[in-house]
Amino acid sequence: MNNINIKKIEKNFLSILLNSESVRLKYIPLLKKDDFSDPQNSILFQELAKIFETKKYTFDLTLFSHYLSSNQKDSKMIQDYLLEVSANYFSDDLAENYWNSIKKASLKRKLKKELVQLIVLADNSDDSDDIINKSFKKLMNILQLDRQPEEKLLSIHELMNDYLYNQIHHKNKSLACSTGFDGLDKLTNGFKPGELIILAARPSMGKTALSLNMVLNNLNFSSDSLNSDIIIFSLEMSEQQIAQRIAMVYSPFNDPEKLTEKDTDNVARFLKKLEDKNIYINSSPTIDVFKIHSQLMEWQKSRPIKLVVIDYLQLLQSTKRYRPETRNIEIGQWTRELKTIAQKLKLPILCISQLSRSVEKREEKRPLLSDLRDSGSIEQDADVVMFLYRETYYTHRTKDASTAITEPHEAEIIIAKNRNGAIGAISVMFNPKKTTFIEISD
């Protein structure tokens, strides 16, 4: 579509807006002044939108013309153009087609502009990571402009119909991802699509071990393969370290590092079990939230994702373009972005987080929401906040800090925040030798 045609379409569309209240109500909220290529059309829409949004008066062409004369420098020219546009009105029937054409042309112009800027950036920079980050951010912004759903009001009947339909038709096929712990599932109803779940504790409490337990318990090591994948972003441990953790828990050997030839058949059977488990790991220590977003979007094009685990929040990298002044602001940006990713891609994100040292200074070591390290935004953005607490860890350290705890002992998984359910705690048994948690039944 050439510039002459799109300017004519803009002019015809503005004519409909000026003459039809129903068209104004529907389309003014869906457009911005920079959606119009012609400067006069852009000014006319901008002033019309101001009147519409402030509702200074019931719309009238004469009053609008008077308003333009008071608010525009070249008032005579814009008033003459207003008369020309308003006289061009015929029917509301083409409003939808005109609007679609204007939005498509606008998106194309913005995309061209961003691509030109990216070419200039590539020519003037030798930092490939910086170029990739900026390119991804710019293109994501453009794509979101095109994909934003039209906002609408939903009746209570529509909402309840969708909710109850899902409840009835998914009785035996939960839409949520199980934690693998019955008591925890009862409190949280599982990890649901769109949720950001925080698992926080002090160092050496077993946060990574618990998250791996949740992943592997969810799969239950049955012969049934999942219909969707679990993706782990491990910034603290390598793939080999994660493999060692899994082997310690589930392999049929006392010491996976000292295998004999007699264990060959057992190894084969163990690996066969793992074959159906759709767990994928990225252990890049330099990953940031934008790269996570990009990788998950690309993965979702071909395969569904059931759960994402990030270990851990404070190790995420800052992009060179977005480096906030303080650590609090930085962490806040990451949690907001992770919550946005969960909502946009409709998947649950389990993010491990550290707790501040303030826990160690208190007599009562059981964690509180105020102990979340670096930012109050963690509590604000999260749908669920869980704490892992082992009292034995502190009592043992007081008595004999020089030796490690080797015997199984009790721990607590505490739900301190639950946006869509109850708070509470469940008791689990922690086995330090196998770094695994088992639920304690009543």
MISEVO-56920 format. One record per residue (C-alpha): residue number from 1; residue in three letters; x, y, z. Coordinates in steps of 0.05 Angstrom, whole numbers. Layout:
residues N
+-----+-----+--------+--------+--------+
:   n : res :     c1 :     c2 :     c3 :
+-----+-----+--------+--------+--------+
: NUM : ALA :      X :      Y :      Z :
...
+-----+-----+--------+--------+--------+
end
This chain:
residues 442
+-----+-----+--------+--------+--------+
:   n : res :     c1 :     c2 :     c3 :
+-----+-----+--------+--------+--------+
:   1 : MET :      0 :      0 :      0 :
:   2 : ASN :     31 :     67 :    -21 :
:   3 : ASN :     32 :    130 :     21 :
:   4 : ILE :    -22 :    165 :    -20 :
:   5 : ASN :    -71 :    107 :     -9 :
:   6 : ILE :    -58 :    102 :     66 :
:   7 : LYS :    -66 :    177 :     76 :
:   8 : LYS :   -132 :    174 :     40 :
:   9 : ILE :   -154 :    115 :     84 :
:  10 : GLU :   -134 :    155 :    146 :
:  11 : LYS :   -173 :    215 :    122 :
:  12 : ASN :   -236 :    173 :    108 :
:  13 : PHE :   -230 :    139 :    176 :
:  14 : LEU :   -224 :    205 :    212 :
:  15 : SER :   -287 :    228 :    175 :
:  16 : ILE :   -324 :    169 :    204 :
:  17 : LEU :   -296 :    183 :    274 :
:  18 : LEU :   -319 :    256 :    270 :
:  19 : ASN :   -390 :    237 :    249 :
:  20 : SER :   -404 :    172 :    288 :
:  21 : GLU :   -406 :    167 :    364 :
:  22 : SER :   -407 :     90 :    363 :
:  23 : VAL :   -344 :     87 :    320 :
:  24 : ARG :   -309 :    137 :    366 :
:  25 : LEU :   -327 :     94 :    427 :
:  26 : LYS :   -299 :     31 :    395 :
:  27 : TYR :   -237 :     54 :    358 :
:  28 : ILE :   -207 :    115 :    393 :
:  29 : PRO :   -181 :     71 :    451 :
:  30 : LEU :   -148 :     24 :    400 :
:  31 : LEU :   -106 :     77 :    364 :
:  32 : LYS :    -50 :    126 :    379 :
:  33 : LYS :    -29 :    189 :    343 :
:  34 : ASP :     33 :    156 :    314 :
:  35 : ASP :    -11 :    104 :    280 :
:  36 : PHE :    -26 :    159 :    229 :
:  37 : SER :     27 :    172 :    175 :
:  38 : ASP :      1 :    241 :    154 :
:  39 : PRO :     19 :    297 :    204 :
:  40 : GLN :    -49 :    332 :    196 :
:  41 : ASN :    -86 :    266 :    207 :
:  42 : SER :    -42 :    253 :    268 :
:  43 : ILE :    -57 :    322 :    298 :
:  44 : LEU :   -131 :    316 :    285 :
:  45 : PHE :   -135 :    247 :    317 :
:  46 : GLN :    -93 :    270 :    377 :
:  47 : GLU :   -140 :    328 :    392 :
:  48 : LEU :   -202 :    286 :    380 :
:  49 : ALA :   -175 :    233 :    429 :
:  50 : LYS :   -162 :    287 :    482 :
:  51 : ILE :   -234 :    310 :    478 :
:  52 : PHE :   -258 :    238 :    479 :
:  53 : GLU :   -216 :    219 :    540 :
:  54 : THR :   -230 :    282 :    582 :
:  55 : LYS :   -304 :    284 :    561 :
:  56 : LYS :   -303 :    359 :    566 :
:  57 : TYR :   -369 :    363 :    528 :
:  58 : THR :   -416 :    323 :    484 :
:  59 : PHE :   -379 :    320 :    418 :
:  60 : ASP :   -399 :    372 :    367 :
:  61 : LEU :   -361 :    393 :    304 :
:  62 : THR :   -371 :    468 :    317 :
:  63 : LEU :   -346 :    462 :    389 :
:  64 : PHE :   -288 :    418 :    366 :
:  65 : SER :   -268 :    470 :    313 :
:  66 : HIS :   -269 :    524 :    366 :
:  67 : TYR :   -226 :    479 :    411 :
:  68 : LEU :   -175 :    470 :    355 :
:  69 : SER :   -170 :    545 :    344 :
:  70 : SER :   -152 :    554 :    418 :
:  71 : ASN :   -102 :    497 :    422 :
:  72 : GLN :    -65 :    496 :    355 :
:  73 : LYS :    -13 :    545 :    330 :
:  74 : ASP :    -34 :    541 :    258 :
:  75 : SER :   -108 :    540 :    276 :
:  76 : LYS :   -134 :    565 :    208 :
:  77 : MET :   -101 :    509 :    170 :
:  78 : ILE :   -124 :    454 :    217 :
:  79 : GLN :   -195 :    483 :    220 :
:  80 : ASP :   -198 :    483 :    143 :
:  81 : TYR :   -173 :    411 :    143 :
:  82 : LEU :   -226 :    392 :    195 :
:  83 : LEU :   -281 :    418 :    150 :
:  84 : GLU :   -252 :    381 :     90 :
:  85 : VAL :   -248 :    315 :    129 :
:  86 : SER :   -316 :    319 :    161 :
:  87 : ALA :   -350 :    333 :     94 :
:  88 : ASN :   -321 :    268 :     67 :
:  89 : TYR :   -367 :    224 :    109 :
:  90 : PHE :   -411 :    172 :     77 :
:  91 : SER :   -421 :    110 :    121 :
:  92 : ASP :   -395 :     72 :    182 :
:  93 : ASP :   -392 :      7 :    144 :
:  94 : LEU :   -318 :     13 :    124 :
:  95 : ALA :   -293 :     33 :    193 :
:  96 : GLU :   -266 :    -36 :    210 :
:  97 : ASN :   -230 :    -44 :    144 :
:  98 : TYR :   -200 :     25 :    150 :
:  99 : TRP :   -177 :     12 :    221 :
: 100 : ASN :   -144 :    -54 :    201 :
: 101 : SER :   -107 :    -20 :    144 :
: 102 : ILE :    -83 :     37 :    188 :
: 103 : LYS :    -57 :    -11 :    242 :
: 104 : LYS :    -21 :    -55 :    191 :
: 105 : ALA :     12 :      5 :    158 :
: 106 : SER :     31 :     33 :    226 :
: 107 : LEU :     63 :    -33 :    247 :
: 108 : LYS :    102 :    -37 :    182 :
: 109 : ARG :    129 :     34 :    190 :
: 110 : LYS :    151 :     21 :    262 :
: 111 : LEU :    184 :    -44 :    243 :
: 112 : LYS :    222 :    -11 :    186 :
: 113 : LYS :    245 :     44 :    234 :
: 114 : GLU :    270 :     -6 :    286 :
: 115 : LEU :    306 :    -47 :    233 :
: 116 : VAL :    342 :     15 :    207 :
: 117 : GLN :    364 :     31 :    279 :
: 118 : LEU :    388 :    -41 :    288 :
: 119 : ILE :    430 :    -37 :    224 :
: 120 : VAL :    461 :     28 :    250 :
: 121 : LEU :    474 :     -6 :    317 :
: 122 : ALA :    507 :    -67 :    284 :
: 123 : ASP :    552 :    -21 :    242 :
: 124 : ASN :    574 :     20 :    303 :
: 125 : SER :    583 :    -34 :    356 :
: 126 : ASP :    629 :    -93 :    364 :
: 127 : ASP :    592 :   -122 :    424 :
: 128 : SER :    550 :   -179 :    397 :
: 129 : ASP :    514 :   -192 :    464 :
: 130 : ASP :    493 :   -118 :    467 :
: 131 : ILE :    467 :   -121 :    395 :
: 132 : ILE :    428 :   -185 :    408 :
: 133 : ASN :    396 :   -158 :    473 :
: 134 : LYS :    375 :    -92 :    441 :
: 135 : SER :    350 :   -127 :    378 :
: 136 : PHE :    307 :   -176 :    418 :
: 137 : LYS :    278 :   -121 :    463 :
: 138 : LYS :    261 :    -76 :    403 :
: 139 : LEU :    229 :   -131 :    362 :
: 140 : MET :    190 :   -158 :    423 :
: 141 : ASN :    161 :    -88 :    434 :
: 142 : ILE :    139 :    -84 :    361 :
: 143 : LEU :    109 :   -155 :    362 :
: 144 : GLN :     69 :   -139 :    426 :
: 145 : LEU :     39 :    -79 :    391 :
: 146 : ASP :     10 :   -125 :    339 :
: 147 : ARG :    -11 :   -181 :    387 :
: 148 : GLN :    -44 :   -141 :    443 :
: 149 : PRO :   -114 :   -170 :    452 :
: 150 : GLU :   -172 :   -123 :    450 :
: 151 : GLU :   -193 :   -111 :    521 :
: 152 : LYS :   -265 :   -125 :    538 :
: 153 : LEU :   -311 :   -132 :    597 :
: 154 : LEU :   -331 :   -203 :    614 :
: 155 : SER :   -397 :   -221 :    647 :
: 156 : ILE :   -397 :   -264 :    710 :
: 157 : HIS :   -434 :   -317 :    668 :
: 158 : GLU :   -376 :   -321 :    618 :
: 159 : LEU :   -324 :   -325 :    673 :
: 160 : MET :   -360 :   -379 :    712 :
: 161 : ASN :   -377 :   -418 :    649 :
: 162 : ASP :   -303 :   -422 :    630 :
: 163 : TYR :   -281 :   -438 :    701 :
: 164 : LEU :   -333 :   -493 :    714 :
: 165 : TYR :   -323 :   -523 :    645 :
: 166 : ASN :   -249 :   -532 :    660 :
: 167 : GLN :   -265 :   -562 :    729 :
: 168 : ILE :   -313 :   -613 :    699 :
: 169 : HIS :   -272 :   -633 :    639 :
: 170 : HIS :   -204 :   -636 :    674 :
: 171 : LYS :   -222 :   -676 :    736 :
: 172 : ASN :   -169 :   -728 :    724 :
: 173 : LYS :   -122 :   -684 :    684 :
: 174 : SER :   -101 :   -625 :    726 :
: 175 : LEU :    -86 :   -560 :    691 :
: 176 : ALA :    -34 :   -545 :    745 :
: 177 : CYS :     35 :   -575 :    755 :
: 178 : SER :     38 :   -619 :    817 :
: 179 : THR :     92 :   -604 :    869 :
: 180 : GLY :     99 :   -678 :    884 :
: 181 : PHE :     79 :   -666 :    957 :
: 182 : ASP :      6 :   -679 :    973 :
: 183 : GLY :      3 :   -629 :   1031 :
: 184 : LEU :     35 :   -575 :    988 :
: 185 : ASP :    -13 :   -589 :    931 :
: 186 : LYS :    -73 :   -582 :    978 :
: 187 : LEU :    -49 :   -513 :   1000 :
: 188 : THR :    -29 :   -487 :    931 :
: 189 : ASN :    -72 :   -529 :    885 :
: 190 : GLY :     -7 :   -541 :    847 :
: 191 : PHE :     34 :   -492 :    806 :
: 192 : LYS :    -14 :   -460 :    757 :
: 193 : PRO :     -1 :   -428 :    688 :
: 194 : GLY :     15 :   -354 :    695 :
: 195 : GLU :     41 :   -360 :    766 :
: 196 : LEU :    109 :   -337 :    792 :
: 197 : ILE :    128 :   -382 :    851 :
: 198 : ILE :    186 :   -363 :    896 :
: 199 : LEU :    223 :   -416 :    937 :
: 200 : ALA :    270 :   -381 :    986 :
: 201 : ALA :    317 :   -401 :   1041 :
: 202 : ARG :    386 :   -388 :   1070 :
: 203 : PRO :    447 :   -421 :   1037 :
: 204 : SER :    455 :   -497 :   1049 :
: 205 : MET :    382 :   -507 :   1068 :
: 206 : GLY :    369 :   -551 :   1006 :
: 207 : LYS :    332 :   -503 :    959 :
: 208 : THR :    361 :   -535 :    896 :
: 209 : ALA :    350 :   -605 :    923 :
: 210 : LEU :    277 :   -589 :    938 :
: 211 : SER :    264 :   -559 :    870 :
: 212 : LEU :    294 :   -621 :    836 :
: 213 : ASN :    251 :   -665 :    882 :
: 214 : MET :    190 :   -627 :    858 :
: 215 : VAL :    209 :   -637 :    786 :
: 216 : LEU :    225 :   -710 :    792 :
: 217 : ASN :    167 :   -726 :    839 :
: 218 : ASN :    121 :   -692 :    789 :
: 219 : LEU :    144 :   -741 :    736 :
: 220 : ASN :    138 :   -797 :    788 :
: 221 : PHE :    187 :   -839 :    749 :
: 222 : SER :    130 :   -879 :    719 :
: 223 : SER :    128 :   -907 :    649 :
: 224 : ASP :     79 :   -853 :    628 :
: 225 : SER :    112 :   -798 :    587 :
: 226 : LEU :     92 :   -726 :    597 :
: 227 : ASN :     55 :   -687 :    545 :
: 228 : SER :     97 :   -626 :    562 :
: 229 : ASP :    167 :   -608 :    583 :
: 230 : ILE :    201 :   -582 :    647 :
: 231 : ILE :    258 :   -533 :    634 :
: 232 : ILE :    311 :   -517 :    686 :
: 233 : PHE :    355 :   -456 :    682 :
: 234 : SER :    412 :   -472 :    730 :
: 235 : LEU :    458 :   -413 :    742 :
: 236 : GLU :    493 :   -444 :    802 :
: 237 : MET :    504 :   -516 :    783 :
: 238 : SER :    531 :   -547 :    719 :
: 239 : GLU :    495 :   -601 :    680 :
: 240 : GLN :    543 :   -653 :    709 :
: 241 : GLN :    527 :   -631 :    780 :
: 242 : ILE :    453 :   -636 :    767 :
: 243 : ALA :    463 :   -705 :    736 :
: 244 : GLN :    501 :   -726 :    799 :
: 245 : ARG :    444 :   -700 :    843 :
: 246 : ILE :    392 :   -740 :    804 :
: 247 : ALA :    436 :   -802 :    804 :
: 248 : MET :    443 :   -797 :    880 :
: 249 : VAL :    368 :   -797 :    889 :
: 250 : TYR :    342 :   -845 :    836 :
: 251 : SER :    398 :   -890 :    811 :
: 252 : PRO :    397 :   -963 :    836 :
: 253 : PHE :    469 :   -958 :    861 :
: 254 : ASN :    498 :   -940 :    929 :
: 255 : ASP :    554 :   -901 :    897 :
: 256 : PRO :    542 :   -878 :    825 :
: 257 : GLU :    614 :   -856 :    820 :
: 258 : LYS :    640 :   -927 :    831 :
: 259 : LEU :    603 :   -969 :    781 :
: 260 : THR :    626 :  -1040 :    763 :
: 261 : GLU :    614 :  -1081 :    700 :
: 262 : LYS :    560 :  -1119 :    738 :
: 263 : ASP :    520 :  -1055 :    742 :
: 264 : THR :    514 :  -1050 :    666 :
: 265 : ASP :    443 :  -1078 :    662 :
: 266 : ASN :    419 :  -1034 :    719 :
: 267 : VAL :    449 :   -973 :    685 :
: 268 : ALA :    412 :   -990 :    621 :
: 269 : ARG :    346 :   -998 :    657 :
: 270 : PHE :    357 :   -933 :    695 :
: 271 : LEU :    373 :   -894 :    632 :
: 272 : LYS :    312 :   -924 :    597 :
: 273 : LYS :    268 :   -895 :    652 :
: 274 : LEU :    299 :   -827 :    641 :
: 275 : GLU :    286 :   -831 :    566 :
: 276 : ASP :    213 :   -812 :    574 :
: 277 : LYS :    225 :   -756 :    623 :
: 278 : ASN :    220 :   -690 :    587 :
: 279 : ILE :    269 :   -650 :    629 :
: 280 : TYR :    315 :   -601 :    594 :
: 281 : ILE :    371 :   -561 :    627 :
: 282 : ASN :    406 :   -496 :    610 :
: 283 : SER :    465 :   -484 :    656 :
: 284 : SER :    493 :   -420 :    624 :
: 285 : PRO :    519 :   -376 :    681 :
: 286 : THR :    510 :   -313 :    639 :
: 287 : ILE :    436 :   -318 :    622 :
: 288 : ASP :    388 :   -260 :    634 :
: 289 : VAL :    312 :   -253 :    636 :
: 290 : PHE :    308 :   -231 :    563 :
: 291 : LYS :    347 :   -292 :    539 :
: 292 : ILE :    302 :   -336 :    582 :
: 293 : HIS :    241 :   -304 :    550 :
: 294 : SER :    269 :   -314 :    481 :
: 295 : GLN :    287 :   -387 :    492 :
: 296 : LEU :    220 :   -404 :    523 :
: 297 : MET :    182 :   -370 :    466 :
: 298 : GLU :    222 :   -408 :    414 :
: 299 : TRP :    213 :   -474 :    451 :
: 300 : GLN :    138 :   -464 :    458 :
: 301 : LYS :    130 :   -459 :    383 :
: 302 : SER :    142 :   -534 :    377 :
: 303 : ARG :    132 :   -563 :    447 :
: 304 : PRO :     88 :   -547 :    507 :
: 305 : ILE :    121 :   -528 :    573 :
: 306 : LYS :     93 :   -553 :    639 :
: 307 : LEU :    141 :   -518 :    688 :
: 308 : VAL :    202 :   -472 :    687 :
: 309 : VAL :    253 :   -474 :    744 :
: 310 : ILE :    304 :   -418 :    753 :
: 311 : ASP :    361 :   -430 :    803 :
: 312 : TYR :    370 :   -377 :    826 :
: 313 : LEU :    343 :   -305 :    822 :
: 314 : GLN :    403 :   -266 :    849 :
: 315 : LEU :    450 :   -299 :    799 :
: 316 : LEU :    412 :   -274 :    738 :
: 317 : GLN :    455 :   -228 :    695 :
: 318 : SER :    441 :   -156 :    679 :
: 319 : THR :    437 :   -136 :    606 :
: 320 : LYS :    487 :    -83 :    587 :
: 321 : ARG :    431 :    -37 :    564 :
: 322 : TYR :    389 :    -43 :    626 :
: 323 : ARG :    432 :    -33 :    688 :
: 324 : PRO :    392 :      1 :    744 :
: 325 : GLU :    423 :     45 :    796 :
: 326 : THR :    409 :     -1 :    855 :
: 327 : ARG :    406 :    -75 :    867 :
: 328 : ASN :    334 :    -69 :    894 :
: 329 : ILE :    310 :    -37 :    829 :
: 330 : GLU :    347 :    -90 :    788 :
: 331 : ILE :    317 :   -149 :    825 :
: 332 : GLY :    249 :   -115 :    821 :
: 333 : GLN :    255 :   -110 :    745 :
: 334 : TRP :    273 :   -184 :    740 :
: 335 : THR :    214 :   -208 :    782 :
: 336 : ARG :    165 :   -165 :    743 :
: 337 : GLU :    194 :   -191 :    678 :
: 338 : LEU :    189 :   -264 :    702 :
: 339 : LYS :    117 :   -253 :    723 :
: 340 : THR :    103 :   -223 :    654 :
: 341 : ILE :    135 :   -283 :    620 :
: 342 : ALA :     93 :   -331 :    662 :
: 343 : GLN :     29 :   -294 :    643 :
: 344 : LYS :     45 :   -284 :    569 :
: 345 : LEU :     68 :   -356 :    557 :
: 346 : LYS :     16 :   -385 :    605 :
: 347 : LEU :     63 :   -428 :    646 :
: 348 : PRO :     86 :   -431 :    719 :
: 349 : ILE :    155 :   -407 :    737 :
: 350 : LEU :    188 :   -433 :    800 :
: 351 : CYS :    245 :   -385 :    819 :
: 352 : ILE :    293 :   -400 :    875 :
: 353 : SER :    316 :   -340 :    917 :
: 354 : GLN :    364 :   -326 :    973 :
: 355 : LEU :    343 :   -297 :   1041 :
: 356 : SER :    379 :   -239 :   1073 :
: 357 : ARG :    428 :   -247 :   1131 :
: 358 : SER :    377 :   -215 :   1179 :
: 359 : VAL :    352 :   -286 :   1192 :
: 360 : GLU :    418 :   -305 :   1225 :
: 361 : LYS :    415 :   -246 :   1272 :
: 362 : ARG :    349 :   -267 :   1304 :
: 363 : GLU :    338 :   -317 :   1358 :
: 364 : GLU :    279 :   -345 :   1319 :
: 365 : LYS :    308 :   -368 :   1252 :
: 366 : ARG :    243 :   -386 :   1219 :
: 367 : PRO :    239 :   -342 :   1155 :
: 368 : LEU :    191 :   -283 :   1145 :
: 369 : LEU :    170 :   -247 :   1082 :
: 370 : SER :    212 :   -188 :   1103 :
: 371 : ASP :    274 :   -233 :   1098 :
: 372 : LEU :    269 :   -237 :   1022 :
: 373 : ARG :    336 :   -212 :    998 :
: 374 : ASP :    348 :   -149 :    956 :
: 375 : SER :    277 :   -126 :    939 :
: 376 : GLY :    206 :   -119 :    965 :
: 377 : SER :    184 :   -131 :    893 :
: 378 : ILE :    197 :   -206 :    902 :
: 379 : GLU :    139 :   -211 :    951 :
: 380 : GLN :     96 :   -163 :    910 :
: 381 : ASP :    104 :   -198 :    843 :
: 382 : ALA :    102 :   -270 :    867 :
: 383 : ASP :     37 :   -309 :    869 :
: 384 : VAL :     65 :   -359 :    918 :
: 385 : VAL :    124 :   -350 :    967 :
: 386 : MET :    151 :   -414 :    999 :
: 387 : PHE :    206 :   -419 :   1051 :
: 388 : LEU :    248 :   -480 :   1067 :
: 389 : TYR :    268 :   -485 :   1140 :
: 390 : ARG :    309 :   -538 :   1178 :
: 391 : GLU :    314 :   -525 :   1252 :
: 392 : THR :    365 :   -581 :   1259 :
: 393 : TYR :    412 :   -542 :   1214 :
: 394 : TYR :    417 :   -487 :   1267 :
: 395 : THR :    418 :   -531 :   1329 :
: 396 : HIS :    473 :   -575 :   1299 :
: 397 : ARG :    513 :   -514 :   1278 :
: 398 : THR :    509 :   -488 :   1350 :
: 399 : LYS :    534 :   -554 :   1379 :
: 400 : ASP :    585 :   -576 :   1327 :
: 401 : ALA :    595 :   -531 :   1266 :
: 402 : SER :    657 :   -571 :   1244 :
: 403 : THR :    618 :   -633 :   1221 :
: 404 : ALA :    564 :   -641 :   1169 :
: 405 : ILE :    495 :   -667 :   1185 :
: 406 : THR :    489 :   -737 :   1157 :
: 407 : GLU :    427 :   -766 :   1191 :
: 408 : PRO :    356 :   -755 :   1164 :
: 409 : HIS :    318 :   -701 :   1201 :
: 410 : GLU :    254 :   -660 :   1197 :
: 411 : ALA :    245 :   -597 :   1155 :
: 412 : GLU :    187 :   -550 :   1140 :
: 413 : ILE :    161 :   -523 :   1074 :
: 414 : ILE :    126 :   -459 :   1094 :
: 415 : ILE :     75 :   -424 :   1049 :
: 416 : ALA :     81 :   -351 :   1071 :
: 417 : LYS :     43 :   -320 :   1013 :
: 418 : ASN :    -10 :   -352 :    969 :
: 419 : ARG :    -49 :   -305 :    925 :
: 420 : ASN :   -101 :   -357 :    906 :
: 421 : GLY :   -104 :   -401 :    967 :
: 422 : ALA :    -86 :   -414 :   1040 :
: 423 : ILE :    -20 :   -405 :   1076 :
: 424 : GLY :      9 :   -457 :   1122 :
: 425 : ALA :     65 :   -508 :   1127 :
: 426 : ILE :     79 :   -582 :   1115 :
: 427 : SER :    130 :   -627 :   1148 :
: 428 : VAL :    181 :   -665 :   1107 :
: 429 : MET :    240 :   -710 :   1122 :
: 430 : PHE :    307 :   -689 :   1094 :
: 431 : ASN :    359 :   -742 :   1078 :
: 432 : PRO :    427 :   -706 :   1072 :
: 433 : LYS :    462 :   -766 :   1041 :
: 434 : LYS :    414 :   -769 :    982 :
: 435 : THR :    395 :   -694 :    985 :
: 436 : THR :    322 :   -712 :    980 :
: 437 : PHE :    258 :   -693 :   1016 :
: 438 : ILE :    201 :   -741 :   1033 :
: 439 : GLU :    134 :   -718 :   1059 :
: 440 : ILE :    115 :   -738 :   1130 :
: 441 : SER :     42 :   -761 :   1132 :
: 442 : ASP :     -3 :   -748 :   1191 :
+-----+-----+--------+--------+--------+
end
